[in-house]
Amino acid sequence: MMMRMLFPEGKMKALTFSYDDGVEQDIRLMEIFNKNGLKGTFNINGEFMEQAEFTYPEGTIGRRMGYKLAKETYGGELGKNHEVAVHSYTHPFLTRVPRPIANYEITKDREVLESVFGRVIRGCAYPMGPFDDMTVEVLRNNGIAYARTTQSTINFSIPTDWLRMPPSIYHKDPRFMDLVENFVNGQPGIWDTAWFFCIWGHAYEFDADNNWELMETACEKLGGRDDIWYATNIEIYDYVEAFNRLHFSVKGKVVYNPSAIPVWFEYADVTCCVQPGETKTFR
Ligand SMILES: [Zn+2]
């Protein structure tokens, strides 16, 4: 029987962004996202939330936000559709520190972000990028659902190992705009799964490289399309997990959705939706 997961409303494409370090330029990036109806995830180091604000020497480009501005930005109107996620407390190479310190880096960051923003935080991006079996175990023990790496796939495959989650592309990659065009203009073929597109980077890079127009152009192309699901990383994770948790009978004729979200899939060329708590029978 032919079957594949679809995104909400039967869409074949999902788009998300993952931007790191909690810098002041996230404000401008969020404004671009909001203008185009896009959603993203911002990965933040809690150490900088311990101070109300910072003053930086003139010319400093990577300016992390203190508590006041961060709360106003991610916790206010501007950030209400976006996700805040763990990026470790002090931004070390997690693979180089002893396990108890790696553990503290994650627990502490999660605790600080949860107390500042009053939300449950379950996402993560690895600081600097490196990860190993120890760090994955530490994240799992801390209730982290997914952790974004820096190992881009340069395609639209849906992650399967979510604690080693690869993004699709870094916006500084020379292939970036081509991949954006492919995502907007292409369609998954019958051999493909639904498409997942995750763009990552740091918002201060647009100041450093003086190329905000790159992101503005990409977001305008990507936004306002009814065939794309615009979502945060945790929303996509939760959705894929809800699909994976559907209970199918062995012949695939009966399906039960034990989750709290409607789940869509293609079944023998027909688009189906199973509501939360619903049992559906196919002929
Ligand atoms: Zn970082």
Residues whose N, C-alpha, C, O or C-beta is under 5 A from the ligand:
A	BS01	ZN	D20 D21 P127 M128
